[in-house]
């Protein structure tokens, strides 16, 4: 009887310590990974966006992925981008990537097929990432903006597959100015706070 009385306070102490550890872990996770959403949107304009000279002009359809390694919005986007590579890589679409200037990081192994570009003329004016720009077979900018609408980018809410399908079918696409809402991180240094509109 005396032994069970000693075990009860010890069990309570262990339970209290465990509960405190769980609360601390939850607080740490929330502080580091969860961000509030606000009402801001991003305006993507492609008027000054140009491919490097060696890629410009007639050729294959070119898709350029703009990404920031520190942006938590990459998680869902990178899976979607891997699906795009698999689906369109052998169908006349070339894939490139531009990393946010001054950032450190690497694309996951599933996206190693993307050819890295040091930069793109006009890309400093992009409002946010992850973003995509697509040039048609004539070398004209057909689209610049997010991969899709909403908090995550998937094939279910993507703008990219219908655009690529249209371009591969020879139809003209012109969507080089887009007002978008979604999970974004600021691209330009002067606005380098995380932007998470919905």
C-alpha positions as CSV (number, residue, x, y, z in Angstrom):
1,X,0.0,0.0,0.0
2,X,2.8,2.4,0.9
3,X,4.6,1.6,-2.3
4,X,1.6,2.4,-4.5
5,X,1.3,5.8,-2.8
6,X,5.0,6.5,-3.8
7,X,4.3,5.5,-7.4
8,X,1.3,7.7,-7.8
9,X,3.2,11.0,-7.1
10,X,6.1,9.8,-9.4
11,X,3.6,8.9,-12.2
12,X,2.0,12.4,-11.8
13,X,5.4,14.0,-11.9
14,X,6.3,12.1,-15.1
15,X,2.9,13.0,-16.7
16,X,3.4,16.7,-15.8
17,X,6.9,16.7,-17.3
18,X,5.6,14.9,-20.5
19,X,2.8,17.4,-20.9
20,X,5.2,20.4,-20.4
21,X,7.5,18.9,-23.1
22,X,4.6,18.5,-25.5
23,X,3.4,22.0,-25.0
24,X,7.0,23.4,-25.5
25,X,7.3,21.3,-28.7
26,X,4.0,22.6,-30.0
27,X,4.9,26.2,-29.2
28,X,8.3,25.8,-31.0
29,X,6.7,24.2,-34.1
30,X,4.0,26.9,-34.2
31,X,6.6,29.7,-33.8
32,X,8.9,28.3,-36.5
33,X,6.6,26.8,-39.1
34,X,3.1,28.2,-38.9
35,X,2.4,31.7,-40.1
36,X,-0.7,33.8,-40.2
37,X,-2.4,34.4,-43.5
38,X,-3.2,37.9,-44.6
39,X,-5.2,39.4,-47.4
40,X,-2.3,40.5,-49.7
41,X,-2.0,39.3,-53.3
42,X,0.8,39.3,-55.8
43,X,0.8,40.9,-59.2
44,X,3.0,39.1,-61.7
45,X,3.9,41.1,-64.8
46,X,6.2,39.7,-67.5
47,X,6.9,42.8,-69.6
48,X,10.5,43.0,-68.6
49,X,11.2,39.2,-68.2
50,X,13.5,37.8,-70.9
51,X,15.3,34.6,-71.5
52,X,19.1,34.6,-71.8
53,X,20.3,35.1,-75.4
54,X,21.4,31.5,-75.8
55,X,17.8,30.3,-75.0
56,X,15.8,33.1,-76.6
57,X,14.0,32.8,-80.0
58,X,12.3,29.9,-81.7
59,X,12.8,26.4,-80.1
60,X,11.2,24.2,-77.6
61,X,8.7,25.3,-75.0
62,X,10.7,26.6,-72.1
63,X,9.5,26.6,-68.5
64,X,11.5,28.5,-65.8
65,X,10.9,27.7,-62.1
66,X,11.7,30.6,-59.7
67,X,12.3,29.4,-56.2
68,X,13.7,30.5,-52.8
69,X,15.2,27.6,-50.7
70,X,14.1,29.3,-47.4
71,X,10.4,29.5,-48.5
72,X,8.1,26.9,-46.8
73,X,5.8,27.2,-49.8
74,X,8.2,25.0,-51.8
75,X,7.1,21.8,-50.2
76,X,3.9,21.2,-52.1
77,X,5.2,23.0,-55.2
78,X,8.3,20.8,-55.6
79,X,6.2,17.6,-55.7
80,X,4.0,19.2,-58.4
81,X,7.0,20.3,-60.3
82,X,8.4,16.8,-60.3
83,X,5.1,15.6,-61.8
84,X,5.4,18.2,-64.5
85,X,9.0,17.1,-65.3
86,X,7.8,13.5,-65.6
87,X,4.8,14.3,-67.7
88,X,6.2,17.0,-70.1
89,X,10.0,16.4,-70.0
90,X,9.9,14.1,-73.0
91,X,7.2,16.0,-74.9
92,X,9.2,19.1,-76.1
93,X,9.3,21.1,-72.9
94,X,12.6,22.2,-71.4
95,X,12.8,22.9,-67.7
96,X,15.0,25.5,-66.0
97,X,15.4,26.9,-62.5
98,X,16.3,30.3,-61.1
99,X,17.2,30.5,-57.5
100,X,16.5,33.6,-55.5
101,X,19.7,35.8,-55.6
102,X,21.8,35.5,-52.5
103,X,20.0,32.5,-51.1
104,X,21.6,29.1,-50.2
105,X,20.2,25.7,-51.0
106,X,19.7,23.0,-53.5
107,X,16.7,21.5,-55.3
108,X,15.8,17.9,-54.1
109,X,17.1,15.0,-56.2
110,X,13.8,14.6,-57.9
111,X,14.3,18.0,-59.5
112,X,17.9,17.6,-60.6
113,X,16.8,17.5,-64.2
114,X,16.1,21.2,-64.1
115,X,18.9,23.2,-65.7
116,X,20.1,26.0,-63.4
117,X,20.2,29.5,-64.7
118,X,22.2,32.2,-63.0
119,X,19.5,34.7,-63.4
120,X,17.0,36.1,-65.9
121,X,16.7,39.7,-67.1
122,X,13.7,41.2,-65.4
123,X,13.4,38.5,-62.7
124,X,14.3,41.0,-60.0
125,X,10.9,42.5,-60.5
126,X,9.0,39.3,-59.6
127,X,6.9,39.9,-56.6
128,X,7.0,36.4,-55.1
129,X,8.0,32.8,-55.4
130,X,7.5,29.9,-56.1
131,X,6.6,31.1,-59.5
132,X,6.8,30.0,-63.1
133,X,7.4,31.6,-66.5
134,X,6.7,29.8,-69.8
135,X,7.9,30.7,-73.2
136,X,6.3,29.2,-76.4
137,X,8.0,27.7,-79.4
138,X,8.4,31.1,-81.0
139,X,10.2,32.4,-77.9
140,X,7.3,34.6,-76.7
141,X,6.5,34.8,-73.1
142,X,3.2,33.0,-72.7
143,X,2.7,32.9,-68.9
144,X,4.2,34.3,-65.7
145,X,2.7,33.7,-62.3
146,X,2.1,31.1,-59.7
147,X,1.7,27.4,-60.5
148,X,-1.9,27.4,-59.2
149,X,-4.4,29.0,-56.9
150,X,-4.7,28.4,-53.2
151,X,-2.4,27.5,-50.4
152,X,-0.7,24.6,-52.1
153,X,0.2,24.0,-55.7
154,X,-1.0,20.6,-57.1
155,X,-2.2,19.2,-60.4
156,X,-5.7,19.7,-59.0
157,X,-5.5,23.5,-58.9
158,X,-2.7,24.1,-61.4
159,X,-2.6,26.6,-64.2
160,X,0.5,25.1,-65.8
161,X,-0.8,21.8,-67.3
162,X,-3.6,23.4,-69.3
163,X,-1.1,26.1,-70.6
164,X,1.5,23.5,-71.6
165,X,-1.2,21.3,-73.3
166,X,-2.4,24.3,-75.3
167,X,1.1,25.3,-76.3
168,X,2.0,21.7,-77.3
169,X,-1.2,21.7,-79.4
170,X,0.0,24.8,-81.2
171,X,-2.6,27.2,-79.7
172,X,-1.5,30.7,-78.8
173,X,-1.4,31.6,-75.1
174,X,-0.9,35.1,-73.6
175,X,-1.2,35.3,-69.9
176,X,1.9,37.4,-69.0
177,X,0.1,39.5,-66.3
178,X,-1.6,37.8,-63.4
179,X,-3.0,38.9,-60.1
180,X,-2.7,35.8,-57.9
181,X,-3.5,34.6,-54.4
182,X,-1.7,31.7,-52.8
183,X,1.2,30.6,-50.7
184,X,4.1,32.9,-51.6
185,X,7.4,34.2,-50.2
186,X,8.7,37.6,-51.2
187,X,11.3,37.5,-54.0
188,X,12.8,41.0,-53.9
189,X,15.1,41.8,-51.0
190,X,13.4,45.1,-50.1
191,X,10.2,43.1,-49.4
192,X,11.9,40.1,-47.9
193,X,9.2,39.3,-45.4
194,X,7.1,36.2,-45.9
195,X,3.9,36.8,-47.8
196,X,1.2,34.2,-47.3
197,X,-2.0,35.6,-49.0
198,X,-5.1,33.4,-49.4
